[in-house]
């Protein structure tokens, strides 16, 4: 059994271990939060730094770090 914090790190490490050029596209545009709440994930993921942290938090089952209840519309 793992803790939510360990799950968050595991998801972040998963993204680091996989080819970022096909997994994630950096953007500050409107699509940066599109993958949050969508399963299975659809690649490539459009995100910026805070969007990525929000995504891995959601994947790990941790509360929304932005305190928006994962409603980023």
C-alpha atoms as an extended CHARMM CRD file, in Angstrom:
* protein
*
        73  EXT
         1         1  UNK       CA              0.0000000000        0.0000000000        0.0000000000  PROA      1               0.0000000000
         2         2  UNK       CA              1.3360000000        3.3990000000       -0.9370000000  PROA      2               0.0000000000
         3         3  UNK       CA              0.5070000000        6.8700000000        0.3010000000  PROA      3               0.0000000000
         4         4  UNK       CA             -0.9660000000        9.5310000000       -1.9990000000  PROA      4               0.0000000000
         5         5  UNK       CA              2.3610000000       11.3870000000       -1.8560000000  PROA      5               0.0000000000
         6         6  UNK       CA              4.1970000000        8.2600000000       -3.0190000000  PROA      6               0.0000000000
         7         7  UNK       CA              1.6480000000        7.8540000000       -5.8250000000  PROA      7               0.0000000000
         8         8  UNK       CA              2.2260000000       11.4600000000       -6.9040000000  PROA      8               0.0000000000
         9         9  UNK       CA              5.9860000000       10.8590000000       -7.0910000000  PROA      9               0.0000000000
        10        10  UNK       CA              5.4440000000        7.5860000000       -8.9650000000  PROA      10              0.0000000000
        11        11  UNK       CA              3.2990000000        9.3420000000      -11.6080000000  PROA      11              0.0000000000
        12        12  UNK       CA              5.8330000000       12.1490000000      -11.9790000000  PROA      12              0.0000000000
        13        13  UNK       CA              8.6130000000        9.5760000000      -12.3720000000  PROA      13              0.0000000000
        14        14  UNK       CA              6.5360000000        7.7330000000      -14.9870000000  PROA      14              0.0000000000
        15        15  UNK       CA              6.4200000000       10.8660000000      -17.1160000000  PROA      15              0.0000000000
        16        16  UNK       CA             10.1680000000       11.4470000000      -16.6370000000  PROA      16              0.0000000000
        17        17  UNK       CA             10.9730000000        7.8810000000      -17.7490000000  PROA      17              0.0000000000
        18        18  UNK       CA              8.9150000000        8.1170000000      -20.9380000000  PROA      18              0.0000000000
        19        19  UNK       CA              9.7530000000       10.1180000000      -24.0330000000  PROA      19              0.0000000000
        20        20  UNK       CA              8.5020000000       13.6180000000      -23.3330000000  PROA      20              0.0000000000
        21        21  UNK       CA              8.4990000000       14.6060000000      -26.9880000000  PROA      21              0.0000000000
        22        22  UNK       CA              5.5100000000       12.3400000000      -27.5900000000  PROA      22              0.0000000000
        23        23  UNK       CA              3.9370000000       12.4520000000      -24.1270000000  PROA      23              0.0000000000
        24        24  UNK       CA              3.6680000000       16.1390000000      -23.2540000000  PROA      24              0.0000000000
        25        25  UNK       CA              3.4470000000       19.4190000000      -25.1440000000  PROA      25              0.0000000000
        26        26  UNK       CA              4.2430000000       22.5820000000      -23.1950000000  PROA      26              0.0000000000
        27        27  UNK       CA              1.5550000000       25.2130000000      -23.5980000000  PROA      27              0.0000000000
        28        28  UNK       CA              0.1070000000       28.0510000000      -21.5840000000  PROA      28              0.0000000000
        29        29  UNK       CA             -2.9760000000       27.9690000000      -23.7970000000  PROA      29              0.0000000000
        30        30  UNK       CA             -6.5590000000       27.0330000000      -23.0970000000  PROA      30              0.0000000000
        31        31  UNK       CA             -5.9040000000       23.2760000000      -23.4550000000  PROA      31              0.0000000000
        32        32  UNK       CA             -3.3660000000       23.1120000000      -20.6210000000  PROA      32              0.0000000000
        33        33  UNK       CA             -5.8210000000       21.5150000000      -18.1870000000  PROA      33              0.0000000000
        34        34  UNK       CA             -7.7610000000       19.3230000000      -20.6630000000  PROA      34              0.0000000000
        35        35  UNK       CA             -6.4240000000       15.9540000000      -19.4600000000  PROA      35              0.0000000000
        36        36  UNK       CA             -7.3720000000       16.4750000000      -15.8300000000  PROA      36              0.0000000000
        37        37  UNK       CA            -10.2750000000       14.1590000000      -15.0780000000  PROA      37              0.0000000000
        38        38  UNK       CA             -9.9530000000       12.2230000000      -18.3430000000  PROA      38              0.0000000000
        39        39  UNK       CA             -9.1430000000        8.5270000000      -18.1980000000  PROA      39              0.0000000000
        40        40  UNK       CA             -7.5060000000        6.9380000000      -19.9970000000  PROA      40              0.0000000000
        41        41  UNK       CA             -5.0950000000        9.7400000000      -20.6960000000  PROA      41              0.0000000000
        42        42  UNK       CA             -4.9530000000       10.9770000000      -24.2680000000  PROA      42              0.0000000000
        43        43  UNK       CA             -1.4730000000       11.7490000000      -25.5780000000  PROA      43              0.0000000000
        44        44  UNK       CA              0.1430000000       14.0960000000      -26.1460000000  PROA      44              0.0000000000
        45        45  UNK       CA             -0.8090000000       15.9490000000      -22.9930000000  PROA      45              0.0000000000
        46        46  UNK       CA             -0.9890000000       19.7220000000      -23.3510000000  PROA      46              0.0000000000
        47        47  UNK       CA              0.1760000000       21.3410000000      -20.1390000000  PROA      47              0.0000000000
        48        48  UNK       CA              2.3560000000       23.9070000000      -18.4570000000  PROA      48              0.0000000000
        49        49  UNK       CA              4.2270000000       23.4860000000      -15.1570000000  PROA      49              0.0000000000
        50        50  UNK       CA              1.2820000000       24.0630000000      -12.8390000000  PROA      50              0.0000000000
        51        51  UNK       CA             -1.0060000000       22.0470000000      -15.1010000000  PROA      51              0.0000000000
        52        52  UNK       CA              1.4040000000       19.1150000000      -14.8680000000  PROA      52              0.0000000000
        53        53  UNK       CA              1.4630000000       19.2680000000      -11.0630000000  PROA      53              0.0000000000
        54        54  UNK       CA             -2.3360000000       19.4190000000      -11.0750000000  PROA      54              0.0000000000
        55        55  UNK       CA             -2.5060000000       16.4210000000      -13.4160000000  PROA      55              0.0000000000
        56        56  UNK       CA             -0.1910000000       14.2010000000      -11.3680000000  PROA      56              0.0000000000
        57        57  UNK       CA             -2.0360000000       15.2630000000       -8.2020000000  PROA      57              0.0000000000
        58        58  UNK       CA             -5.3060000000       14.1220000000       -9.7810000000  PROA      58              0.0000000000
        59        59  UNK       CA             -3.7280000000       10.8650000000      -10.9620000000  PROA      59              0.0000000000
        60        60  UNK       CA             -2.4220000000       10.2350000000       -7.4330000000  PROA      60              0.0000000000
        61        61  UNK       CA             -5.7820000000       10.9300000000       -5.8210000000  PROA      61              0.0000000000
        62        62  UNK       CA             -4.5560000000       14.0080000000       -3.9900000000  PROA      62              0.0000000000
        63        63  UNK       CA             -6.7750000000       17.0630000000       -3.5860000000  PROA      63              0.0000000000
        64        64  UNK       CA             -6.5520000000       19.7970000000       -6.2120000000  PROA      64              0.0000000000
        65        65  UNK       CA             -3.4890000000       21.9260000000       -5.3470000000  PROA      65              0.0000000000
        66        66  UNK       CA             -5.3460000000       24.9220000000       -6.8270000000  PROA      66              0.0000000000
        67        67  UNK       CA             -8.3470000000       24.3940000000       -4.5300000000  PROA      67              0.0000000000
        68        68  UNK       CA            -10.7300000000       24.3470000000       -7.5170000000  PROA      68              0.0000000000
        69        69  UNK       CA            -11.9820000000       20.7880000000       -7.0360000000  PROA      69              0.0000000000
        70        70  UNK       CA            -10.3580000000       19.8980000000      -10.3820000000  PROA      70              0.0000000000
        71        71  UNK       CA            -12.8770000000       22.1400000000      -12.1530000000  PROA      71              0.0000000000
        72        72  UNK       CA            -10.6000000000       24.1970000000      -14.3820000000  PROA      72              0.0000000000
        73        73  UNK       CA            -13.0790000000       25.2660000000      -17.0320000000  PROA      73              0.0000000000
